[in-house]
Amino acid sequence: MKETISKSIDDTAQFAQEFLVGLSPRLSLGQATVVGLYGDLGSGKTSFVQQVAKILGVHGSVQSPTFVIIKNYKLKIKNFDTLVHIDAYRLDNGEDLKKLGWDALVGDSKNLILIEWADRVSDILLPAHAKLYFEFVDDTTRKIALE
């Protein structure tokens, strides 16, 4: 497991950049690249997604889709067409996500899917999805671990 300590948004951006460089799109498998974001409230999950979006060229504000559950952002990069940001906090299980079109989202190999509160829908996630664990250390410090 690779761990990093983030003491600023710049540290989180650096980690996001390194993570994206090491991310292997699942193009040959015909399915989306799924990244589960695990951690308590305020542990840095949304900040990480914001930095990923910024690195991938998303313009404008990227907020956690707490009430709409899913937000899509069009990308103009080689491996992915769409960044799919899911906030599963208000879902009870994977069946709730399936009702919102999960099968179509995960079936598109050009989607990069980042799921906050992935533990809430872990029953439908493939075991091979990338897992990032976020931990609140103190007001200015977060620990991020990649499994």
ABEGO torsion letter per residue (X at the ends): XBBBBBABAAAAAAAAAAAAAABBBAAAAGBBBBBBBBEBBGAGAAAAAAAAAAAAGBBEBBBBBAAAGBBBBBBBBAABABBBBBBAAABABAAAAAAAGAAAAAABAABBBBBBGAAAAAAABBAABBBBBBBBABAABBBBBBX
